[in-house]
């Protein structure tokens, strides 16, 4: 019976040039291992329970999206906007968290000596990632599917099929770029180029996402309707909206072409990616494994030799904390996967500022004058919070076997290592982002708003520091990067941004008080930050 059910899938696998027996054996082993690893402190209730909690929160985020769409009467416009949201969110998670899984070299010693071809190995990893991306897409789409079920009935089920197909398209698009890039760059330099390419691809995805909202700017939501234009055939979200209406039997003439585009793009993309571009996949991960196996070295720099070392010694309260700082910085310089997860967040931060401020090119001087009278400078506080993502990534590494060093080290202050590493992350990623944003803030709003920015930046830093203690994050570089953790970084970021909204509300209230109150609070912020770090160091 099982063979009969899997027969159509096996025929597709054979058409793609994949070894069927190897594929099912490797995929089954990967999925089993995901839930057999020992849960970390964040997942104290177990892997499956934690994944379920993540999906529930994703459903809440999808519900928030529904609240912004139900007023639009045009179905295809609703679907187009939601698929845009789905592509961007899935693409964000894929770029920041799943790329390290796609090019994971930890299995090299087991797989590379065996006769597993590149097509099989690549498809196994794609389907492995799709299992989790599909779960996330399902959770994000469920609230909108319920809305469609109430209003359109059977359309909801077909919409969920389109959502899963959209997740596969997003995966094909990103990985297709990666594999095309590998054809022009040698395997030795591929990971280096990939770090910068990820940022560029993130810009393209986020910029595309802004097209549709700009079309409905300053419009009456109840009177909005989608008008088919020539450029709509180049927007993937419109493809899937038309595809959904077509398979539901309620489409119009243009939906036939949109549905054909979806079918052709997914089939052709799968064939090109697996049959044409997967040839060098094993060489990529084998070269990456040879390069990433080099141990990271912590170079001791004498404090009297440069000003940076003196500053670090001043910021760290103990030698153990300084060791944590040096360990984190050494890891940042040597760990490509760490960069793949952290660097794209800077792009999201800058794009978020542009989206919120919505600069007008037609009358730029009038726009700046109007902006200077607004309260929009607080949006920089929200956007800069992306600079704290490095703290969430700190516990994870490909070589957690050295965790025993923390236990046998002759120190009782091992959590000083964690506080030192957190300080290094804030100093390296968070502080530069705020210094960058201070330039346009002072230019547009003047020096008078700087106390409010300082308070917002300090409270955001305290939130990031205290979250380490509340979530009981593991010590730096002691947890293996596994699949079940995927999605948590982005999820934590969005939850943290929700709390940032409360901080922004507090700053808004401070603007009604005398400026001396804000200046006094600025003087208290270093004390508050110091107490936040103490919660980490005093952890038992």
GUSEZA-254335 format. One record per residue (C-alpha): x, y, z. Coordinates in steps of 0.5 Angstrom, whole numbers, plus 2048, in hexadecimal, padded with zeros to 3 digits. Each point is the difference from the previous one (the first is absolute). Example, Ala and Ser with C-alpha at 12.3 -4.5 7.8 and 13.67 -1.06 7.14 Angstrom:
residues 2
8197F7810;8028077FE;
END
This chain:
residues 540
800800800;806805802;8037FE7F9;7FA8027FC;7FF807804;8078027FF;8007FD7F9;7FE8077FD;806804804;8057FA7FE;7FE8027F9;802807801;8067FF803;8037FB7FB;7FE8067FB;804804804;8067FC800;8007FE807;8017F9803;7FA7FE803;8027FB806;806805802;7FB806800;7FB7FD805;8057FD804;804806801;7F9805801;7FE7FB805;806800804;800807800;7F9801803;8017FB805;807803803;7FC807800;7FC7FE806;8057FB803;805805802;800802808;7FC807801;803806801;7FE805806;7FB8047FB;7FD7F97FE;7FF7FD807;7FA7FD7FE;8027FC7FB;8018017F8;7F97FF7FE;7FD804805;8058067FE;7FE7FF7F9;7F9800802;801807804;8038037FA;7FB7FE7FB;7FB803805;803807800;8018007F8;7F87FF800;7FF806804;8058047FB;7FC7FD7FB;7F9802803;803808801;8018007F8;7F97FE7FF;7FE806805;8038047FA;7FD7FC7FA;7F87FF802;7FE8077FE;8037FF7F9;7FA7FD7FC;8047FE7FA;8027F9801;8068007FB;803806804;7FF7FD806;8037F97FE;8068047FD;802804806;7FF7FA804;8057FC7FB;805806800;800800808;8017F8800;8068017FB;803805804;8007FD806;8027F97FE;8058037FC;803804806;8007F9804;8037FC7FA;8068067FF;801801808;7FF7F9803;8007FA7FA;8068027FC;8047FD805;7FC7F9800;8018007F8;807800800;8017FC807;8077FD7FF;7FF7FC807;7FE7F97FC;8068007FB;8047FB803;7FA7FB800;7FD8027F9;8058027FC;8047FA800;7FA7FC7FE;7FC8007F9;7FB805801;8008057FA;7FF808800;7F98007FE;7FE7FB805;803804806;7FE8067FE;7F87FE7FF;8017FD807;802806803;7FB8047FC;7FA7FC802;803800807;800807801;7F98007FC;7FD7FC806;801806805;7FF8057FB;7F97FD7FE;7FE7FF807;802808801;7FC8027FA;7FA7FB802;800804807;8008077FD;7FB7FE7FB;7FB7FD804;7FD806803;7FF8037F9;7FD7F97FE;7FB800805;7FE8077FE;7FF7FD7F9;7FC7FA802;7FB804803;7FF8057FA;8027FB7FA;7FF7F9803;8057FB7FC;8048057FE;804800807;8037F97FE;8028027F9;803806803;8047FC805;8037FB7FA;8028077FD;804802806;8047FA801;8018017F8;803807802;8047FD805;8037FB7FB;8018067FB;804805805;8047FA802;8027FF7F8;8018077FF;805801806;8047F97FF;8008017F8;803807801;8057FC805;8027FB7FB;8008057FA;805804804;8047F9801;8017FF7F9;8048077FF;804800807;8057FA802;7FE7FC806;805803804;7FD807800;7F97FE7FF;7FE801807;804807801;7FC8027FA;7FA7FD802;800805806;7FF8067FC;7FC7FD7FB;7FB7FE806;7FF808801;7FF8027F9;7FB7FA7FF;7FC803807;8008077FD;7FD7FD7FA;7FA7FC803;7FF806805;8008057FB;7FB7FC7FC;7FB7FF806;800808800;7FD8007F9;7F97FE802;7FF804806;8028067FC;7FA7FF7FB;7FB801805;803806804;7FB805802;7FA7FC7FD;7FA7FE803;8007F9802;7F97FE7FF;8008037F9;8077FC7FE;8007FC7FA;8067FC7FC;8018027F9;8047FC7FB;8068037FD;8057FE7FC;805800806;7FC7FC804;8027FA7FD;807801803;7FE800807;8007F9803;7FA801805;7FC8027FB;8017F97FC;7FE7FC806;7FA805801;7FE7FE7F9;8027F9801;7FB7FF806;7FA8037FD;8017FC7FA;8017F9803;7F9802804;7FC8017FA;7FF808801;8068037FC;7FF8057FA;8047FF7FA;806803802;8017FB806;8017FA7FB;8068047FE;802801807;7FF7F9802;8047FD7FA;806805802;8007FC807;8007F97FD;8058027FB;804804805;8007FA805;8017FA7FC;8058047FB;804802807;8007FA803;8037FC7FA;8058067FE;802800808;8017F8801;8027FE7F9;8048067FE;803804806;8017FA805;8067FD7FD;805804804;7FC800807;8047FA803;8078047FE;7FD806803;7FF7FD807;8067FC800;8048067FE;7FC804806;8017FA805;8088007FE;800808801;7FB800806;8047FB804;806805802;800801807;7FE807802;806804804;7FF805805;8068057FF;802803807;8018087FF;803803805;7FC806803;805805800;8017FF7F8;7FA8047FD;7FA804803;7FB7FA7FE;8037FB805;800805805;7F98027FF;7FE7F8800;804800807;7FC806803;7F97FD7FE;8027F9802;7FF7FF808;8057FA800;8057FC7FC;7FB7FA7FF;7FB8057FD;8068037FC;8017F97FE;7F87FF7FE;8018067FB;8067FE7FD;7FD7F97FF;7FA8037FD;8048057FB;8057FA7FE;7F97FC7FE;7FD8067FC;8078017FC;8007F87FE;7F97FE800;7FD8017F9;7F97FD802;800805806;8018057FB;7FA7FD7FB;7FB801806;802807803;8028047FA;7FA8007FC;7FC803806;8048077FF;7FD8007F9;7F97FF803;801805805;8028057FB;7FA7FE7FB;7FB801806;803807801;7FE8027F9;7FA7FC800;7FD804806;8038077FE;7FE7FF7F9;8048057FD;7FD8057FA;8048017FA;7FC8057FD;800805805;8067FE805;801807804;7F9800801;8007F9803;806801804;7FC806803;7FA7FC802;8047FA802;804805805;7F9802803;7FE7F8801;8017FB806;8037FB7FB;807800802;7FE7FB805;8007FB7FA;807800800;8007FD807;7FB7FA7FE;8057FF7F9;806800805;7FE7FA804;8027FC7FA;807801802;7FF7FC806;7FF7F97FC;8077FE801;7FE7FF808;7FB7FB7FE;8057FC7FB;805800805;7FF7F9803;8007FC7FA;8067FD7FC;8027FA7FC;8057FE805;7FD7FF807;8047FB802;805805804;7FA801805;8047FC805;805806801;7FB804803;7FF7FB805;8077FE802;803807800;802803806;7FB805801;7FA801804;7FE8067FC;7FE7FC7F9;7FA8057FE;805806800;8027FC7F9;7F98017FE;7FF807802;8078027FD;7FD7FD7FA;7FA804800;804806801;8047FF7FA;7FA7FE7FB;7FD807803;8068047FF;8017FD7F9;7F98007FD;7FC804804;804806801;8028017F9;7F98007FE;7FE805805;8068057FE;7FE7FF7F9;7F9802801;802806804;8028047FA;7F98007FD;7FD801806;804806802;8008037F9;7F87FF800;7FE801807;806804803;8037FF807;7FA800804;7FE7F97FE;8067FD802;7FE7FF808;7FA7FC7FD;8047FC7FB;8057FE806;7FB7FE805;7FD7FC7FA;8077FD7FE;8017FE808;7F97FD801;8017FC7FA;8077FD802;7FD7FF807;7FB7FC7FD;8057FC7FB;8047FE807;7FA7FE804;7FE7FC7FB;8067FC800;7FE7FE808;7F97FF7FF;8017FC7FA;8057FC804;8058007FA;8057FB800;808803800;8038027FA;8017FB7FB;7FE7FA804;7FA7FE7FC;8007FC7F9;7FC8047FA;7FA7FB7FF;7FA8007FC;7FB801805;803807802;7FF8037FA;7FB805800;801802807;8058067FE;7FB8037FC;7FA7FF805;804803806;8028067FC;7F88017FE;7FE7FF807;806805803;7FD8057FB;7F97FF803;803802807;8048067FC;7F98037FF;7FF801807;807803801;7FE8057FA;7F9801804;804802806;8058057FC;7FA8037FD;7FD802807;807803802;7FF8057FA;7FB803804;804801806;806805801;8067FE7FC;804800807;7FC7F9802;8037FD7FA;807803801;8007FD807;7FD7F97FD;8068007FC;805801805;7FC7FA804;8017FB7FA;8077FE801;7FE7FD807;7FA7FD7FD;8047FC7FA;8057FE806;7FB7FD804;7FD7FC7FA;8077FD7FF;8007FE807;7FA7FC7FF;8047FC7FB;807800804;7FC7FE807;7FC7FA7FC;8017F9804;
END
